[in-house]
Amino acid sequence: EVQLVQSGAEVKKPGESLTISCKASGYIFNNYWIGWVRQMPGRGLEWVGIINPSDSYLAYSPSFQGQVTISADKSISTAFLHWSGLRASDSGIYYCARQYSTSSEVDYWGQGTLVTVSS
Amino acid sequence: DIQMTQTPASLSASVGDRVTITCRASQVIGFYVAWYQERPGKVPKLLIHAASSLQSGVPSRFSGSQSGTVFTLTISSLQPEDSATYYCQNYGSARWAFGQGTKVEIK
């Protein structure tokens, strides 16, 4: 069974760093891209960025470029989303999702990680 | 980057009504468009991919179509369980873009 299991909810203060994770199982991790999507409270879905675990190719939305870092560790079939200095506006639910190729649909999503940044 | 302009932002319709939601892409994107249903507190559910391919297990009252850069999701006969927010998504070329969402309410 394909699963993307994300790390648990986080409460952080502005300026703190944070890494959330997305662990894949039930398929060959290297064969699928992993994308990240943000949903702010009461708002729509926003694309954050994407990684190809096989070659670490990265692409970011212009809105998130320089604000977050995406990475993946093939040895543990896990993708990561990292902030070096959180802001209140980073609060929201972050989803990871997989895509077989850049021309195929996004077929499985993680359950989401709630990030709350508040002083 | 590609922009997906989704309309309307919300709609209210009766059970049995035909409902149409539209997304317009800012440039030619082929058929790389998906439609999702999102219920409160739930993960988005894939309904349609490749503009018009129905995802396995999705009721046949949902359909998608394309005319150039305009993509349409149609619910042929609205049911109470269809109350949700719907999003279009472009997923080609290692870039994703979502529409703003359409909230569908049942009268």
Interface residues (C-beta under 8 A of the other chain):
Chain A: W33 G35 V37 G44 L45 E46 W47 I50 N52 Y57 A59 S61 P62 Y95 Q99 T102 S103 S104 E105 V106 D107 W109 G110 Q111 G112
Chain B: D1 Y32 A34 Y36 E38 V43 P44 L46 H49 A50 Q55 T85 Y87 Q89 Y91 G92 S93 A94 R95 W96 A97 F98 G99 Q100 G101
